[in-house]
Amino acid sequence: MKKSEVFSAIAHEMKALGFKRRRSNYEYLLDLGNGYEGWCSFADAVKGEKSALWAATFVGVRCAEIEERILKWCGEVVPGWDRRSYVATVSMNTGYLTPRVRWLEHRIDLTEESAGRVVAPIIADVTDVVIPFVQQHTSHSAMISVLQHGQGQLADRILERLPIAMYLQGDIEGAYRELAKMKQRVDDGAYLAPRYLRFIDEFESEFPAK
């Protein structure tokens, strides 16, 4: 079995579950309504076995209200973004949402004859973890919860997204408390200080401390 057959089988199953392929057989989107979008992606790696692959499933949710502001204020949703890469507001390996709370990947035996059989554990990630997660995280409060407590979140993403989510939720005091962390980074001479300066200026302009 070829790797292309494995991911074609995944693509077939993802379409049946209502996902739309974004750019390749590795990345899929699900419209959740009200400016929210579910994201699911797959990554594969070879670990010294010619007849096997290891595949990991990732889940995320994009909040347009948050991401569009960051794009407007900073010129890019993350440093170096080239508009081809999808950036979810919250995202993680699905393993962090299982009882084990750790990185999860599956071994795919390429000597198997049935692509459907080898991708079954991956599709189970989607049905058991991805779909419930994205469906339950279509609010500012849900974004805040993941940004504050979710495993696998990138620190720089949290720094920019959490204050916006909190302000949109109505927690102005909390939003400015989080913004103060960014100001401290600037005072400390952080590498991304120019970006943060733009962010701070635009945040305080659009979201005044009442």
Legacy VTK file of the C-alpha trace (Angstrom):
# vtk DataFile Version 3.0
C-alpha trace
ASCII
DATASET POLYDATA
POINTS 210 float
0.000 0.000 0.000
1.264 3.485 -0.840
1.088 6.522 1.394
-1.133 8.218 -1.189
-3.690 5.424 -0.816
-3.770 5.921 2.941
-4.499 9.627 2.662
-6.997 9.106 -0.143
-8.878 6.784 2.223
-8.752 9.472 4.920
-10.049 12.043 2.405
-12.984 9.807 1.543
-13.930 9.372 5.194
-13.530 13.070 5.971
-15.863 14.025 3.125
-18.453 11.573 4.443
-18.214 13.276 7.858
-18.956 16.693 6.344
-15.447 18.145 6.186
-14.184 20.044 3.168
-10.615 19.529 2.035
-8.629 22.745 2.247
-5.435 22.394 0.230
-4.475 18.752 0.311
-5.408 15.412 1.799
-3.808 16.615 5.040
-6.058 19.504 6.041
-9.849 19.805 6.408
-12.394 22.411 7.521
-15.880 22.221 8.981
-18.195 25.244 8.993
-19.599 25.651 12.495
-21.572 28.853 11.857
-21.430 32.263 13.553
-17.867 32.916 12.448
-16.415 29.674 13.791
-14.672 27.017 11.774
-13.470 23.587 12.805
-10.061 22.472 11.578
-8.538 19.013 11.369
-5.107 18.164 10.044
-2.932 15.085 9.736
0.841 14.792 9.934
2.885 11.747 9.039
6.428 10.660 9.754
8.712 7.769 8.876
10.601 6.321 11.823
13.076 3.962 10.257
10.458 1.523 8.949
10.068 1.293 5.180
6.773 -0.538 5.543
5.130 1.788 8.084
4.129 5.381 8.725
3.243 7.161 11.921
0.315 9.570 11.684
-0.971 12.162 14.155
-4.316 13.951 14.138
-4.689 17.619 15.063
-7.826 19.560 15.958
-8.542 23.256 16.128
-11.185 25.956 16.023
-10.853 29.316 14.309
-12.794 32.316 15.616
-13.069 34.901 12.836
-13.664 37.791 15.264
-10.293 37.140 16.857
-8.212 36.182 13.838
-9.434 39.025 11.623
-8.505 41.579 14.274
-5.006 40.179 14.613
-4.588 40.252 10.839
-5.816 43.852 10.690
-3.693 45.033 13.598
-0.476 43.119 12.922
-0.555 42.489 9.174
-0.254 38.724 9.693
-1.995 36.313 12.053
1.324 34.844 13.164
4.873 36.041 12.429
5.955 34.906 8.973
2.456 33.876 7.882
2.247 33.655 4.083
-1.549 33.322 3.744
-1.192 29.726 2.609
-1.026 28.293 6.102
-4.205 27.917 8.131
-4.031 29.306 11.675
-6.650 28.163 14.154
-7.355 30.234 17.269
-6.895 27.119 19.415
-5.311 23.886 18.208
-3.640 20.778 19.558
-2.795 17.141 18.979
-5.914 15.085 19.713
-4.053 13.097 22.345
-4.220 16.054 24.720
-8.015 15.675 24.701
-7.961 12.015 25.687
-7.728 10.632 29.235
-3.962 10.134 28.786
-3.471 13.855 28.033
-0.378 13.356 25.924
0.817 13.299 22.323
-0.930 10.643 20.242
0.031 9.109 16.913
-0.837 5.871 15.149
1.351 3.350 13.374
0.117 2.651 9.858
1.194 -0.701 8.457
1.711 -0.265 4.710
1.757 -4.028 4.179
-1.969 -4.154 4.957
-4.210 -4.616 1.933
-7.132 -2.574 3.228
-6.591 1.198 3.452
-9.913 1.479 5.257
-8.677 -0.809 8.011
-5.399 1.028 8.619
-7.006 4.469 8.782
-9.744 3.360 11.190
-7.880 4.573 14.317
-7.281 7.949 12.678
-10.920 8.356 11.711
-11.832 7.351 15.265
-9.793 10.373 16.397
-12.046 12.493 14.214
-15.383 11.030 15.271
-14.540 10.602 18.965
-12.401 13.692 19.600
-12.327 16.219 16.764
-16.029 16.554 16.025
-17.169 16.794 19.675
-14.406 19.287 20.437
-15.124 21.668 17.565
-18.873 21.508 18.128
-18.446 22.412 21.805
-16.063 25.337 21.206
-18.032 27.937 19.323
-18.079 30.751 21.889
-15.722 33.295 23.386
-15.931 31.558 26.756
-14.899 28.262 25.151
-11.936 29.957 23.475
-10.906 31.459 26.811
-11.109 28.107 28.573
-8.832 26.382 26.051
-6.374 29.284 25.899
-6.089 29.302 29.682
-6.077 25.588 30.407
-5.709 23.617 27.171
-2.631 21.455 26.730
-0.561 21.943 23.585
-1.269 25.652 23.062
1.575 27.859 21.817
2.553 30.599 24.269
2.804 33.375 21.662
-0.637 32.490 20.282
-2.133 32.702 23.769
-0.488 36.055 24.411
-2.332 37.665 21.488
-5.609 35.766 21.461
-6.555 35.560 25.112
-6.974 39.323 25.758
-9.184 39.693 22.662
-11.347 36.725 23.626
-11.742 38.039 27.165
-12.742 41.512 26.018
-15.267 40.104 23.546
-16.651 37.994 26.394
-17.122 41.178 28.443
-14.269 40.658 30.896
-12.544 44.013 30.383
-10.501 43.785 33.562
-9.262 40.325 32.656
-8.453 41.418 29.113
-6.286 44.282 30.334
-4.649 42.017 32.864
-3.595 39.758 30.008
-2.545 42.737 27.891
-0.213 43.766 30.697
1.723 40.530 30.106
2.375 41.627 26.544
3.473 45.057 27.734
5.922 43.358 30.061
7.328 41.399 27.118
7.872 44.674 25.286
9.541 46.233 28.326
11.805 43.194 28.549
12.891 43.722 24.945
11.182 40.641 23.525
12.069 39.744 19.940
8.539 40.480 18.699
8.296 43.865 20.410
7.394 45.834 17.199
4.506 43.467 16.520
3.357 43.708 20.118
3.559 47.506 20.015
1.183 47.522 17.054
-1.092 45.047 18.818
-1.183 47.077 22.052
-1.895 50.341 20.245
-4.741 48.853 18.198
-6.173 46.921 21.146
-6.376 49.994 23.371
-7.844 52.019 20.512
-10.630 49.548 19.662
-11.124 48.142 23.159
-10.810 51.013 25.665
-10.534 50.337 29.355
-13.891 51.730 30.480
LINES 1 211
210 0 1 2 3 4 5 6 7 8 9 10 11 12 13 14 15 16 17 18 19 20 21 22 23 24 25 26 27 28 29 30 31 32 33 34 35 36 37 38 39 40 41 42 43 44 45 46 47 48 49 50 51 52 53 54 55 56 57 58 59 60 61 62 63 64 65 66 67 68 69 70 71 72 73 74 75 76 77 78 79 80 81 82 83 84 85 86 87 88 89 90 91 92 93 94 95 96 97 98 99 100 101 102 103 104 105 106 107 108 109 110 111 112 113 114 115 116 117 118 119 120 121 122 123 124 125 126 127 128 129 130 131 132 133 134 135 136 137 138 139 140 141 142 143 144 145 146 147 148 149 150 151 152 153 154 155 156 157 158 159 160 161 162 163 164 165 166 167 168 169 170 171 172 173 174 175 176 177 178 179 180 181 182 183 184 185 186 187 188 189 190 191 192 193 194 195 196 197 198 199 200 201 202 203 204 205 206 207 208 209
